[in-house]
C-alpha cells in the first residue's frame, strides 16, 4: 500500500534523501522547509504521516506537532520527529507535544522504512480514532 507523507526539514538535501529512501512505500510526497509551511501543507493535504525535523528556523518540529494536535483536521496524523539531538529534554518535549515516534540522525534506510511502516500500520489499525500515546496519556492525567 502506498502512503502520503509530508517531509519537513529546512535542509533540501535531507528532504531529497528522505524522499528517495521512502520511495518504496510512498505514493504522494509533499515537502516543507519550515514549520509554518508544514502546518499549511498538513491542513491542505492531510497526509498519512508527517516526518518532522526538530530544529527549523521559524518553529521546532515539536512546536509544529503541538499545533497539529490542537486542530481537529490534523490532530490524528502520526508524526515522526527526526533529530540529531538525543537530549532528554527534546524527547520529553516531543512526547508532551504528541510526537508519535522518534528517529535520530543519522538514520539508516532500513530503520527509516521500518519505523515509518510500523507507525503507519498502528495508525491504520486504530483509524479513525488514532491518537498518539503521548497526547492520550497527557489528556488523561
C-alpha positions in Angstrom: 0.0 0.0 0.0 1.3 3.4 -0.9 1.1 6.3 1.6 1.1 10.0 1.5 3.9 11.6 3.5 4.8 15.2 4.4 8.6 15.6 4.9 9.5 18.7 6.9 13.2 19.8 7.1 15.0 23.1 6.4 17.8 21.2 4.6 16.8 20.5 0.9 19.4 17.6 0.7 17.8 15.9 3.7 14.4 16.2 2.2 15.6 14.7 -1.1 17.4 11.9 0.7 14.3 11.1 2.8 12.1 11.2 -0.3 14.4 8.7 -2.0 14.7 6.4 1.0 10.9 6.3 1.4 10.1 5.8 -2.3 9.2 2.1 -1.9 6.2 2.9 0.4 5.1 6.4 -0.8 2.6 7.5 -3.2 2.3 11.2 -2.8 5.1 13.1 -1.0 4.9 16.8 -0.1 7.8 18.8 1.3 8.1 21.8 3.6 11.2 23.7 4.7 9.8 25.3 7.8 7.1 24.9 10.4 4.6 27.4 9.0 4.7 25.8 5.6 4.4 22.3 7.3 1.2 23.4 9.1 -0.3 24.7 5.8 0.7 21.6 3.9 -0.8 19.3 6.6 -4.0 21.3 6.7 -4.3 21.2 2.9 -3.3 17.6 2.2 -3.9 15.7 5.5 -1.1 13.2 4.8 -0.9 9.7 6.3 2.3 10.6 8.1 4.5 13.6 8.8 8.3 13.4 9.3 9.5 16.5 11.2 12.9 17.8 11.7 13.4 19.2 15.2 15.5 22.3 14.5 14.0 24.7 11.9 14.2 28.4 11.5 10.7 29.6 12.5 9.5 26.9 14.9 10.7 23.5 16.0 9.2 20.2 15.0 7.8 19.8 18.5 6.0 23.2 18.2 4.6 22.1 14.8 3.3 18.9 16.3 1.7 20.7 19.2 -0.2 22.9 16.8 -1.2 19.9 14.7 -2.6 18.2 17.8 -4.8 21.2 18.6 -6.7 21.2 15.3 -9.3 18.5 14.6 -8.4 18.1 11.0 -4.7 17.3 11.8 -4.8 16.0 15.4 -4.5 12.3 14.5 -1.9 12.5 11.8 1.1 10.4 13.1 4.4 12.2 13.4 8.0 11.1 13.5 10.5 13.5 14.9 13.8 13.1 13.1 16.5 14.8 15.1 20.2 14.8 15.7 19.6 15.8 19.3 19.3 12.8 21.6 18.7 15.2 24.5 16.2 14.0 27.1 14.5 17.5 27.2 13.9 17.2 23.4 12.4 13.7 23.8 10.2 14.8 26.7 9.0 17.9 24.9 8.2 15.7 21.9 6.2 13.3 24.0 4.2 16.1 25.6 3.5 17.7 22.1 2.2 14.3 20.8 5.2 13.1 18.7 4.3 9.5 17.7 7.9 8.2 17.3 11.5 9.4 17.4 14.3 8.7 14.9 17.8 10.0 15.5 20.1 11.3 12.7 21.9 9.7 11.0 19.3 7.0 10.4 19.6 4.1 8.0 17.2 3.5 5.2 16.1 0.2 6.8 15.4 1.9 10.2 13.5 4.7 8.5 11.4 2.3 6.5 10.7 0.0 9.4 9.7 2.8 11.7 7.6 4.5 9.1 5.8 1.3 8.2 5.2 0.5 11.9 3.8 3.9 12.6 1.5 3.7 9.6 0.3 0.2 10.5 -0.6 1.3 14.0 -2.3 4.4 12.8 -4.3 2.4 10.2 -5.3 -0.2 12.8 -6.6 2.5 15.1 -8.1 4.7 12.4 -10.2 6.8 12.5 -9.6 7.3 16.2 -5.8 7.2 16.3 -4.4 9.5 19.0 -0.6 9.3 19.7 0.1 7.8 23.1 1.7 11.0 24.4 -1.4 13.0 23.8 -3.7 10.3 25.1 -1.6 10.0 28.3 -1.3 13.7 28.9 -5.0 14.2 28.4 -6.0 11.5 30.9 -3.6 12.7 33.6 
